[in-house]
Amino acid sequence: MTNLFDLTGEVAAVFGGTGVLGGAMADALAAAGATVAVLGRSEERGTERVKAIQKAGGKAIFVSADAMSPESLTKARDQIIAKLGNVTILINGAGGNKPEGTVAPGGDFCKLSLEGWNAVFDLNLVGGTLFPCQIFGEKMVAAGKGSIINIASMSSVIPLSRVVAYSASKAAVLNLTMWLAREWATKGVRVNAISPGFFPAEQNRRMLLKDDGTYTERGQAIIGHTPMGRFGTAEELAGAVVWLASQRASGFVTGQNVVVDGGFSSVTI
C-alpha cells in the first residue's frame, strides 16, 4: 500500500509554499519522495522552508515568482524544468483576503468598492489559480501528465459573513477547478481542489485568536459550529494533498473538492 503514495520521481511546484498551510503541503510532498519547488516572493521564507525540507531528508529548491505576473510565472516554470525536469504536481496555494473586500457587521454591501472586490478576485482567482493553471498546465497537457490541486475554501460552498469577495472568489476557484477537470480529463491532467476548514495561519490568526491564545468572538463561534471542537493543524492537510498528487492512489479522481474541516460543513443549524 505504501507504493500508492510514493511520489519518487515527481516534481512538485508549490505556490504559497512559504506560508503555513502551503509549507505543510510542501513538507508532505517532499516526505513522500517528490522533489519540491517552493514558489513565492519572499526569498528569506522560501529558503527557510527549503532548508527544513532538506534537513528532514527531502529535496527542494526555492524559486522566486510573482503569481500576479504571467512573465514571472513563465520564467519560474522554465527555471524549474531546467533544474528539476517537468512539473507533474502543481499546488495553487497562493491567495488570501483584503480588508477592502469585506463588509463589516452593520456595514453596507452596496458601498463595497469595485477596487476592493477586484483586488480579492485577482489574489485568489486570477493570480492564485488562473495564471498558474494556464502557464504550468500548458506543459502538463503537452506532456500528457499532471495533477493540479487548487486550494479552495469552506467559503467556496458556504459563504461566510463579512468576507463577501473572498467567499465569491473561492467559489469561482472551485468552479474553475471543475471546468478544467472536464477539459483536461482525456489529456492526462487531473484537476482537483482541497477546501480547508479553519486553520490558524498568518492571514486569519487575529480573526480567530487573541494575543493570549484564547478564542475571539468569531473564533468561538466557529469552534461552536465545528463538531470536532477545535481548529485544524496544517499537518492534517498532508494526507489529502499526497493522495490527490499520486496517480496510483487517485488516478480516477478529477473535478473533486476534498473538504478537510473537522465536520464544519456537516452542521446546518
N, C-alpha and C positions, 0 to 999 in steps of 0.2 A: 504493500500500500504506500510506502514512503516514496516509491518511484512516481506515483501520481503527482506528487508535489515537488519533484526535483526540477529546479529551473536552471540547472547547469547548462551552460552554452547560450543562455538567453541574455539579451541586452535590454535593460530597462531604463527608460528616461522618466524621471520623476519630477514633475513640476510641483512646486510647493514643498520640495524635499528639505528646505531649510527651516520649515516650521515644525510644530509639534506633531500634528497628525501625518503630514506628508513625510516627515522624518521617520516616524514609526513604520510607515509603509516601505520606505527605502530600506530600513533595517531588516524588515521581514523578507523582502525580495532578495537581499544580499545573503541573508541566512539560509535561504532556500537554494542558493547557488548562482543566482543571476549576477551579472556584472552591472553595476548601477551607475548611471549618470545623474547626479543631483543638479538640478537646474534652478537658478534663481538669480536675483540681483545682488544679494549680499555675499561677497566672496568670503568674508570672515565666518559667517554662519554656515555657509556651504562647506568650507574647508573643515570646520569643526565636525560636521556630520560625516564627511568622508573619513576623517581620522577615526571617529568612533566605529564606523563600519569596518575599517581596516584593522583596528585593534581587536575587533571581535572575530577576525579571520576572513572577512568578506573582501570583495573587490569593488572599488568605487572611484570615481573622479568627480570633480566639480566643473561645471560648465556655466559660464555667465550667460544669462538670457533675460530679455525683457519680453514678457508674454504679450504685451500690447504692440510689439513691433514685429511684423512678419519678416523683415530683413534680419532682425536679431535672431528670430527663431530658425530661419533657414540657415544662418551661419552656425548656430549651435547644433542643429541637426547634422550638418555636414562635418563638423568637428567630431561629433560622437561617432559617426560612421567611419571616419578616417582613423580614429583611435581604437574603437572597440568593435566595429562591424555594424551591420544593420540593426536598427532598433526593432525589437519584436514585442516589447511591452511598453505601453505609454500610460502613465498615470497623470491625469489632469487635476492636480490638487491645488492649483493657484486660485485665489479668489478671496472674497470677504464682503464686508459691508461698509457703508459710509453714512455718517450722521445725516447728510443732506438727502438721503434716500429713505428716511424713516419718518413716521408720523407719531409724535409724542402723545401720551394719554391726554385726551381733550383737545388734541390738535386738529387741524383742518386738512383732510386729504386733498381738497380742491386747491390748496395752496402749495402742494408739493411741486417743486420745480422740475422742469424737463431736464435741466442740467444735472440735478441730483439723481433722477431716475436713470438717465443715460450713463452716468458715472458708474452706478452699481451694475447695470447690464454689461457695460464694457468690461468691468472687472471679472464678472462671473461667467458670462456667456461668450463674449467676443474674445477677449484675451485669455480667459481661463479655460475655454473649451474650443470655440470655433477655430481660431488660428492654429493651435497645436494639432487638432484633428486634421485640418487641411494639410499642413506642412509635413507632419510626421506620417499622417495617414497615406499621403501620396506615395511614399516609399514603401510602406507596408503593402498597399494594394499592388504595387509593381512587383514586389517580391512574393506576393500570394501568402503572406503570413503575418499575423499580428493580433495582439489583444490590447484593446483600448479600454481603460477604466476611467470613467468620468466621476468626479465627486459631486454628487447632488446634495440633497439635504432632506431632513424631515419636512422642511417647509416647501419642498417640491410637491408634496401631496396634501399636507395640512398647513395652510398658510398661517403663519404666526402673527400675533398682534404686533403693531408698531413697524416691523421690518417689511413693509409692503414691497419695495423694489427688490429686496433680497429674495423674498419668497417667490415673486414672479419670475425673477431671473433664474432661480434654481429650478422652477417648474419648466422653464424653457430648456435648461440643460438636460433634464430628463427626457423631454420631447425630442430634442436633437439626438440624444443617445439612441432612442428607439428608431428614429428615421435613418440614422447611419447604419444601425444594425441591419435593417432591412436592405439597404442599398448595397452593403458590402458582404452580405451573408454568403454569397457564392464566390467571393473573391479571396477567401481565406482569412478575412479580418473580422474578428468578433468585437462588438462594442457593447459594454455594459456599464452600469452605474452602481456606486455604493452610496447609500444615504445614511450618514452617521446621525445618531440622535444627539444628545448633548454631552460634549467632551470639552472640558475646560481647556482653552488654549489662549494664545496671546490676544486674539481679537474679541473674545467673548468673556474672558475671565472676570472683568469688572462687572459685567452684567449678571453673572451667576454667583460670584463670591465676593464677600467683603475682604478688607485687608487682613482681618484676623482669621480668615478661613471659613467663617460661618456663611450661611446662605443669605443672599439678598432676597428681597420680597419676590422677585421674578424667579430666582433660583429655587426658592422654597416651593413656588407654585409648580415649577417643572418637576421637582422631586415628587411632589404630591400626585402628579399625573403619570409618574413612571412606576410601573409595578415592581421593578427591582429596587426602587427606593434609593437610587444613587446615580451619579453621573458615570459615564464610561471612561475608561483609560485608553490612551492611544494604542497601546499594545493589543487591545481587544479588536482592532481592525485587521490585525495581521492575517488571521485565517481567511477572511473574506477576500483580501487582496491577492494572497497567494493562490487560492482556489481559482479565482477568475483569471489570473495570469497564466495558469497552467493549461496548456492544450489537452494534456492527458486527463486532467481532473474535470475540466469543464468545457470540453470541445464542442458540445452540443448546446451550449448556453450562450445566447446572444439576445440583446434587446431587453435585458432584465435589470431590475432595480433591487439590489440586495440591501435590505434595511437592517441596521445594527443599532438598536435604540433602547434596549432594556425593556421593551414592551410598550414604549410610549404610544406607538400608533395603534395599539390594541385597545386603548381606553377611549371611549367615546363620550363619557359623561364626566 
